[in-house]
Amino acid sequence: MANRHLSRSVVLQTLFEWDFRQLSTEAAKEALARNASEFAPAAGDLPFMGDLLAGAITRKPDLDLVIGKAAPEWSIERIAPVDRNVLRLGLFELLFADRDKVPAKVAINEAIELAKSFGGEHSGRFINGVLGAVYKELGEPGKDEVSKKKKDVPYEQMPVQRLGGAVVYARQGSEVYLALVHDIFGHWTLSKGKIGDAPEIAEESTDEGTIRSIKEELGLDITIKEKLGENEYVASDPATGKKRKHVTYFLAEAPFSEVKLEQKGGLDDARWFRLQDALDLNFYEDMFPIIEKAVQHLTAKPITKTKI
């Protein structure tokens, strides 16, 4: 069965893009197809995603009116872009979806989880408050229903997907620059890609896969200097359920040449930043330790090639 949480994540990403870029409805449909192909190729749930996106866009005036009444101290323009689009999705399902297929509590809980994953520190609480107020106005439908949850797979039994990424730097005169990518949720982050995700590259090492991935994504030929660290998080896959994504990050040097961002969903910009300017950008919290370690290496000692 297709993973509806993943499908909702893809719709949220597309709705954010539609809102941020002021896309037409037709362009939003094209963006959805692209994002679904990139982030949920095995989902087989495009009709559900299409209906959800179309509903949220078509009902936007009604949804925004409800948001304004449920959160009168916040104008729709003042609400963070991710949060307001999570609200639109959650409200559309809460108010207009078939309740036999999407119970009210499921609509609210799904929206809260999306907010926690893609919003800010307080987004989950904010979404819960707004949708909870609407839920009470509706008479708390399904309050006594007991939801049936799939049995969670123990963490140690989840399949592991390898990824490789890098803090890519270049030297130009006396300056050091970092090559960073920007996602459609408003954050600058590090370029990364899947390792060994096709039969012809199944045996590639982590550093080989990282070099290949960054070449594909940024058009840069990098030389890995050293390993910076690793992190791991749990993500949902439509075919296998939850999986552990294990990312290895490197420090890598590249020539100071034009960055050519691969055209794919999720990213909308890539560029070089002077090292001192990059530190003021909006990064995801879990990226700071990796970037700080790279900066320490770049400013405190010469970079030498080490064996991975």
C-alpha positions in Angstrom: 0.0 0.0 0.0 1.3 3.4 -0.9 2.6 5.5 2.0 0.2 8.4 2.4 2.6 10.3 4.7 5.2 10.4 2.0 2.6 11.4 -0.6 1.5 14.3 1.6 5.1 15.4 2.0 5.4 15.6 -1.8 2.2 17.6 -2.0 3.4 20.0 0.7 6.7 20.5 -1.1 4.8 21.3 -4.3 2.3 23.5 -2.6 5.1 25.5 -1.0 6.7 25.8 -4.5 3.4 27.0 -6.0 3.0 29.5 -3.2 6.6 30.8 -3.1 7.0 31.0 -6.9 3.4 32.1 -7.6 2.9 29.3 -10.1 -0.1 28.7 -12.2 -2.3 25.7 -11.4 -0.9 23.9 -14.5 2.7 24.7 -13.5 1.9 23.3 -10.1 0.7 20.0 -11.6 3.9 19.8 -13.6 5.9 20.5 -10.4 4.0 17.7 -8.6 4.8 15.2 -11.3 8.5 16.2 -11.1 8.6 16.0 -7.3 6.7 12.7 -7.2 9.2 11.2 -9.6 12.1 12.5 -7.6 11.0 11.8 -4.1 8.3 9.1 -4.4 9.0 7.2 -7.6 7.6 3.9 -6.2 4.6 5.4 -4.5 2.1 4.8 -7.3 -0.1 7.4 -5.5 -0.2 10.2 -8.0 -4.0 10.4 -8.2 -4.2 10.9 -4.4 -1.5 13.6 -4.6 -3.1 15.3 -7.6 -6.5 15.4 -5.9 -4.9 16.8 -2.7 -2.9 19.5 -4.5 -5.9 20.5 -6.7 -8.2 20.7 -3.7 -5.8 22.8 -1.6 -5.3 25.2 -4.5 -8.9 25.4 -5.6 -10.2 25.9 -2.0 -7.4 28.3 -1.1 -9.7 31.3 -0.5 -12.0 29.3 1.8 -9.1 27.7 3.6 -7.3 31.0 4.2 -10.6 32.4 5.5 -10.8 29.6 8.0 -7.2 30.1 9.0 -7.8 33.7 9.6 -10.8 33.0 11.9 -8.9 30.2 13.8 -5.8 32.3 14.2 -7.1 35.9 14.2 -3.8 37.3 15.6 -1.9 36.0 12.6 -2.6 37.3 9.1 -2.0 34.7 6.4 1.0 36.7 5.1 2.6 36.7 8.6 2.4 32.9 8.9 5.6 31.2 7.8 5.2 29.8 4.3 5.7 26.2 5.4 3.2 26.5 8.2 0.5 28.2 6.1 0.7 25.5 3.5 0.7 22.7 6.1 -2.5 24.4 7.4 -4.0 24.5 3.9 -3.4 20.8 3.4 -4.6 19.8 6.9 -7.7 21.9 6.7 -8.6 20.7 3.2 -8.5 17.1 4.5 -10.2 18.0 7.7 -13.1 19.9 6.0 -13.5 18.4 2.6 -11.9 14.9 2.5 -14.0 11.7 2.7 -14.0 11.1 6.5 -14.2 7.3 6.0 -10.9 7.5 4.2 -9.3 10.3 6.2 -10.6 10.5 9.8 -10.4 14.0 11.3 -7.7 12.9 13.8 -5.6 11.4 11.0 -5.8 14.7 9.0 -4.7 16.7 12.1 -1.9 14.3 13.1 -0.6 14.1 9.6 -0.4 17.9 9.4 1.4 18.1 12.8 4.0 15.6 11.6 4.6 17.5 8.4 5.0 20.7 10.5 7.5 19.0 12.8 9.5 17.7 9.8 9.6 20.8 7.6 8.7 23.7 9.8 10.3 25.6 12.6 10.8 24.7 16.3 7.2 25.7 17.3 5.4 24.8 14.0 3.9 21.6 15.3 2.4 23.3 18.3 1.0 26.1 16.1 -0.5 23.7 13.6 -2.0 21.7 16.4 -3.6 24.8 18.0 -5.2 26.1 14.7 -6.5 22.7 13.5 -7.6 21.8 17.0 -9.7 24.9 17.2 -11.4 24.1 13.9 -11.8 20.5 15.0 -13.7 21.6 18.1 -15.9 23.9 16.0 -16.8 20.9 13.9 -18.0 19.1 17.1 -14.9 16.8 17.4 -15.9 14.2 14.8 -14.5 10.7 15.4 -13.4 11.7 18.9 -14.0 8.2 20.3 -12.6 6.3 17.3 -9.6 4.2 18.0 -7.0 4.4 15.2 -5.3 1.2 14.1 -1.6 1.7 13.6 0.8 -0.5 11.7 3.3 -2.2 13.9 6.5 -0.2 14.1 9.6 -1.9 12.7 12.4 -1.8 15.3 15.1 0.7 14.5 17.8 -1.9 14.2 15.7 -3.9 11.7 15.1 -1.0 9.3 16.8 -1.1 5.9 19.7 1.3 5.6 20.2 3.7 2.6 23.7 5.2 2.2 24.2 8.8 1.1 27.3 10.9 0.7 27.6 14.7 0.9 30.3 17.3 1.2 31.2 20.7 2.3 32.6 21.8 -1.0 35.2 24.6 -0.9 37.4 26.5 -3.4 40.2 29.0 -3.0 40.2 32.1 -5.1 43.1 34.4 -4.2 43.1 35.0 -0.5 39.4 34.0 -0.2 37.8 30.7 0.6 34.4 29.9 -0.8 31.7 27.3 -0.1 29.4 25.8 -2.7 25.9 25.4 -1.2 22.5 24.4 -2.4 19.1 26.0 -1.5 16.0 23.9 -1.0 12.4 25.1 -1.7 11.7 25.2 2.1 14.1 28.2 2.4 17.2 26.5 3.8 20.8 26.5 2.5 22.4 23.0 2.9 25.0 20.7 1.6 25.0 18.8 -1.7 24.5 15.1 -1.3 23.3 12.0 -3.1 22.5 8.3 -2.8 25.3 5.8 -2.9 25.1 2.7 -5.0 21.4 3.1 -5.8 21.6 1.5 -9.2 22.8 -1.9 -10.4 25.7 -0.4 -12.4 27.1 1.5 -9.3 26.0 -0.9 -6.6 29.7 -1.6 -5.6 30.9 2.0 -5.4 32.4 3.2 -2.2 31.0 6.1 -0.2 33.7 8.5 -1.4 33.3 7.4 -5.0 29.5 7.9 -4.8 29.9 11.3 -3.2 32.2 12.5 -5.9 29.8 11.2 -8.6 26.7 12.7 -6.8 28.2 16.2 -6.5 29.4 16.1 -10.1 25.8 15.3 -11.1 24.1 17.9 -8.8 26.5 20.8 -9.1 28.7 20.1 -12.1 31.8 20.3 -10.0 34.8 18.0 -9.9 35.7 17.5 -6.3 38.7 16.1 -4.5 37.9 14.6 -1.1 40.2 15.8 1.6 38.9 14.2 4.7 35.8 12.8 6.4 33.9 15.3 8.6 31.3 13.1 10.2 28.1 11.1 9.8 24.5 11.4 10.8 21.4 9.2 10.4 17.7 9.8 10.3 14.6 7.8 9.7 12.5 8.4 6.6 9.4 6.7 5.1 9.6 4.7 1.9 6.4 3.7 0.0 7.7 0.3 -0.9 9.6 -0.8 2.3 8.1 1.5 5.0 10.5 3.2 7.3 14.2 3.2 6.5 17.4 4.6 8.0 19.2 7.1 5.9 22.9 7.1 6.8 24.8 10.2 5.5 28.6 10.5 5.5 29.9 14.0 5.0 33.3 15.0 3.7 35.4 18.1 3.2 36.1 18.4 -0.5 37.9 20.8 -2.7 36.8 22.0 -6.2 38.0 24.5 -8.7 36.3 27.9 -8.4 34.2 27.5 -11.5 30.5 28.0 -12.4 28.0 25.9 -10.3 25.4 24.3 -12.6 22.5 23.0 -10.5 20.9 19.8 -11.7 17.3 20.5 -12.6 15.3 18.4 -10.2 12.7 18.8 -7.5 13.5 20.0 -4.0 16.3 22.4 -4.9 16.0 25.8 -6.5 19.4 27.4 -6.3 23.1 26.7 -5.8 26.0 29.2 -5.6 29.4 30.0 -4.1 29.5 32.0 -0.8 32.5 33.5 0.8 33.3 31.5 4.0 32.6 34.4 6.3 29.2 35.1 4.6 28.1 31.5 4.5 28.1 31.3 8.3 25.2 33.7 8.5 22.9 31.7 6.2 19.8 29.8 7.2 20.9 26.2 7.7 19.2 23.2 9.1 20.1 22.7 12.7 21.8 19.3 12.2 24.1 20.8 9.5 25.8 23.2 11.9 28.2 20.7 13.5 29.4 19.5 10.1 29.8 23.0 8.7 31.5 24.2 11.9 34.0 21.4 11.7 34.7 22.2 8.1 35.3 25.9 8.9 37.6 24.9 11.7 39.7 22.8 9.3 39.7 25.5 6.7 40.8 28.3 9.0 43.0 26.5 11.5 45.2 24.2 9.5 46.2 23.3 6.0 44.1 20.7 4.2 45.8 17.5 3.3 44.4 14.4 1.6 43.7 11.6 4.0 42.7 8.0 3.4 39.0 7.4 4.0 
